[in-house]
Amino acid sequence: MNVSLGARSYPIHLGEGALEQLPEVLAAARVKGTLGVVTDSHVAPLYGSRVEALIRSAGFKSVTHVMPAGEEYKRLDRIEAICGTFLEAGLDRASAVIALGGGVVGDIAGFAAGVFMRGIPFIQVPTTVVAQVDSSVGGKTGVNHPLGKNTIGVFHQPRAVLIDLSFLRTLPGRELSAGVAEIIKHGVIADAELFEYMERHAEAILAKDLSALEYPVRRSCEIKAAIVAEDETEQGVRANLNYGHTFGHAIESVSGYTRFLHGEAVALGMCAAGALARNLGMADERFVERQRQCCVLYGLPVAWPELPVEASLAAMRKDKKARAGALKFILATEIGRVVQRTDISEEQARAAFGALRATT
């Protein structure tokens, strides 16, 4: 696959065992200089040595920065630590970065690459479902602030994305399910056939059957690549990819980025968006329940009885997607079709959050 962005276009390589293509990907990306590998404490013991060996086989020197695993470490001080590692190892403007890990690692490594020496190339090597189907494609990079999710960052497109499906064999079940939320999202916003596939193949996907996972991972990349090619910096249609995220980011913020994985918060956000669309008469109860049941199939949360509604509203007001004080809500009218709304009142948003407190 290819993300078509003119001079910034780049390929997406996908397949079982695709990691072995890293030397060829480095050559095709015209990477030079010492490489900086950014990974985390979960991924490094599994794949760090193999990546370093492949880098050596391609004739490069490298240094690896291992950060603690977890969304709570997606902070600005981590960028300073990574840049310190790069400087001590002698990286310069001819160098490049490899992001080896999930969405947190990809966002942080991409941001570090975007600001180090005012910007050096990087390559995404995503190891989780959420990173493979969503965050590794599109060039959004950044870190969180205590007051808001992903509020500090830059658009910095990778030179290539290398998706090895075999990474998913070592992925914990909860992480797998959280990543599936982003695939469900892609089905809701753009592809009813993909959504139906996820309804039919839950057992095989949860069993990490790579033959069952290849289609939804590939199709998600195709959907996102097409949207990014049309609207790189989110001035229009790319906002559709935020379905479930306006509510979900607020939930992550009020829960301290520790209670829910990103995909779990997105699942809750989709349920809130469904409730809002139903309350506005834009979608029927059948759609709301079908979306909810698909999340349930994968063990995703669909309610949070203790959700702090007013704190969540306050967090939502600080969302980076706000324009001139108005938030853009992505709402589904049916599976495969969404619309953008900027006229949602605080009372309507409050009712949508409140729907998540229901336990049935």
N, C-alpha and C positions, 0 to 999 in steps of 0.2 A: 504494500500500500504506500501511498504518498500523500503528504500534507502539502498542498499546492499554495505556496506563498511567494511566488516569484523567486527573487534571489535568496530568500530564506526558506525555500522548500526543503523538505527532508523526508527520508524514507522511514517506514515502520516495518521492521523485519519480525515475523511472527512464526513460531513453530516449536515443536518439542526438540530440545537440544540446540536452540538458536544461539545460546551463549557462545558456542564454539565458533561462531562467525565473528566474534569481537575483533580479531586482528584485521579481517577484511573490512569491517565497518569502520575501524579507525583509519585505514588507508583511504577508503572512499570518502570519508569525511575530511580528508586532508589535515588531520590532526598532527601537530608537531610539538616538540618540547616535552618536558616532564609532565606526567599525568597526576592529578590529584583525585583519589578515590574517596568518596564520602559514603559511609554505610553506618549501620547501627549495631548495637550489641546483640541483637537477635540474628541478624543476617551474616555478620562477619564470620562467626564460627562455621556457618554452613557453606558459604560461597566465596568468602574473601580471598582465601589462598588460591582458588581456581582462577579468579579474575586477575589476581596479581601474576599468576603464571602465564596467562594468555597475553597480558600486557608485555611481559618480558619476551615472549615468543614473537611479538610484533616489533621488538627492538626498542621499546620505550622503558624509561625509568619511571617509577611511581612512588607516591607516598599515600598512605591510607589514614584517614581520620575516622575513628569509630566513635559515634555519639551514642548517648543513652537512648534506648528505644522508648517511644511514647510521644503522643501529641503534646504533653505538657512541656516537652523540651523544644518545641517549635517556637523558639524565642530569638530575639535579636542578639542576645549574648552568645548564642551558638554560632552565629555568622562570624562574630569577632574571633571565636576560638578556631573555627575552620580556616579563616584567612590567616590566622597566626601559624597554623600548621603548614599552610601553603608557603608562606614567607620563609619560614625556617627551612623548608625543603628546597627553596630556590625557584619556585614556580614564578613565571613571568608572563608577559603578554603573548608569548608563543605557546603557552601551556594550555591544557584543557582539563575538564573535570568529568568524572564518571560518577553518576548517581546510581548506587547499587542498593536498592531497598524499596520500601513501600512509599505511600504518598507523602508522608512526613519527610523522609529522606530526599525524595525527588524535589519537593518544594524548597527545602533548605539548600540542597546542593545547587539547584538551578539558580536560586537567589544569590548564593555565594559566587557562582560563576558570573552572574550578571553584574555584580558590583566589584569583584576583584580586578584590580588594574583597569577599572572602568569597563570591564566586560571581556570574558574569554569564552571559548566554545565549551559546550558540555554535551554529553550523551546520556540518555536515560536507559537504565537497565532495571525495569520495574520487577519486583519480586512478589507482589500481592495482586489480588484481583482488582482492588480499587485503583491501584496504580496502573495496572495493565490496561484497564478498560476506560480510564478517565484521566487521572492526574498527570500521567506521563506525556500525554498528547495535548498540545495547545499552547505551551509556553507560559502558563500562569505559574509564577514562583513567588514565594514569600513566607512570612512568619506571622504568628499571632501576636496580639497585644492583649493585656488583661481586659481591655474594654471591647475587644472585637476580634473576630476570626479573620485571618489573612489580610489584615489592614495595612501591613507594611510589606511591599514587594514590588516587582517589576515584571513586565512581559519580556521574557527572554527565551526564544525558541531554541530547542535542542538541535544538534546537527543530525541526530538519528535517534530512533527508539528501537531497542532490541528486546523483544518480548519472548522469553523462553517459558513455555507452558509447563515444563517439568518443575519449575520453581514451586508451582502450586501444590505439588505432592507433600512438601514440608510445611505448608501453611496451616496453622491451627484452625480448627473448625469455625470458631467465632470470627476470625479474620476473613475466612472464605465467605461466610454469610454476609458480613458487612460489605464486602466488595460486590456481592450480588445485588445489593440495593442500588448501586449505580447502573447495573445492567437493566434492572426493572425500570429505573428512571428513563433510560434510553428508549425502552419499549413504549412507555407512557407518552413520551414527548414526540416520538418519530416513527415507531414501527410496531404496529399491532401484531405482526407475525412473530417478532422477537419476543414480545410479551407473552404470547401464547406458548412459544417454545419454553419459556421459563416456567410457565404453569405446568407443562407436561413432563419436564425432565428434572424436577427437583431432586428425586432420589439419586439419579446418576451424578448430578452436579455436586450434591453434598458428599457423595462417595469419592469425589475428586477424579472422576472418570474424564481423562483429558480429551477423549474423543467427543464427549458431550460438552465439554467446556470450550472447545476450539471455536465453534460457530458463534456463541454469544460474545466471546472476547473479540473475535474478528469483526463481527457486525457492529459492536459498540465502537471499535476504533474507526470503522468506516463512517459511522454516523458523526462521530466527533470531528474527524478529519474534514468531512464535507462542510460542517458548520464553521469550523475554525477558518477554513479556506475562504469562506464567504464573509466572515466577520471576525477578524483576528483580535481586535481589541474591545470586543463586546459593546458595540454601539447599537446593535439591533438583535438579529436572530440568535447570536451566541448566548444571550441572556436566557434562552429556553433551557440551556444546560443547567441553569440554577434551579430547576424544578425541585421542590423539597428543601432547597438549601437556605432560603430566607428564614424559614422557621427552624431548620436544622442547625444553622450556625448560631442562632440565639440559644438553642437548647445546649449546644456544646459550651457556649460561653457561661451560661448560668450554672452548669454542672462542673465547671472548672476543668474542662477537657479531660476528665478522668473517668466519669461514670459511663459514658457511651463512646464507642468507636465512631469514627466519622460516618461510616455507612449506616450505623444504627440510628444516629441522629437524623440522617437523611430519610430513613424509613419513617421515623416519627414525623419529620417535616412533610413528607408526601401525604401521610394520613391527615395532617392538619390542613394541607392545601386541598385535599379532597373534601374535607368538611367545609372549608370555606367556599369551594365551588358549588357544593350542594346547597349551602345556606343562601347563596346568591342566585340559585335557580339555574346555574350553568351546567350542572351535571346531575345525573340521577343517582339514587341510592344504589342501584346495581353497580355502577362504576365504582363508587366509594367502597363497597363491600368487596368487589373483585380485586381491587388494588390492595385492600387490607389483607385479604386471604392469601394473595401471592406473597406478601411479606411474611405472613404467618408460616407458610410452607417452608421458608428458609430460616425460621427461628428468629426473625427480626422483631424488635419491639414495635408494637402498634399503639401502646398506651403508656402513660407515665402518671400514675395517680397522684404523686407528690409534686408534679410540675409547678414551679412558682410562676404563675401567670404574669403578675405585674413586673417581676424581674426580667422575665423573658421579653416582654414588650419593651422594656427599657433597653435591653441588649439589642433588640431588633432595630431600634431607632438609630443605633450607631453602626448599622450594617454598611459596609463599604460600597454596596450597590445603590445606596441612596443618591438621588440626583435632585439638587435644589430642594432638599428636605423631603422629597417624595420617594417612597420605596416602590420598586417594580415587583409585582407578584406574578409568578408564572402559574397559571391555573389550567387544569385539564378539563376539557368538555367531554371527552371520551378517550378510550385507549388509542394512542397514536396521534392525538391532536391537542395542542395547547394554545392558549392565548396569553398575551401580556396585559396586565392591568396596573394602572398607577393611581386608581381612585378608591383604593380600599381604606376604609376608615379604621381608626384605632379600635373602635367597638367591634367591628367585624373581625379584625385580627385577634382581639381578645377572645371572642367566641370560638374561633378556630383553635387557639391554644387550649381553651377550656374543654374542647371535645377530646383532647388527649388525656384528660384526667378520668375519663370513663374507663371502667375496668372490664366492660363487656363489649 
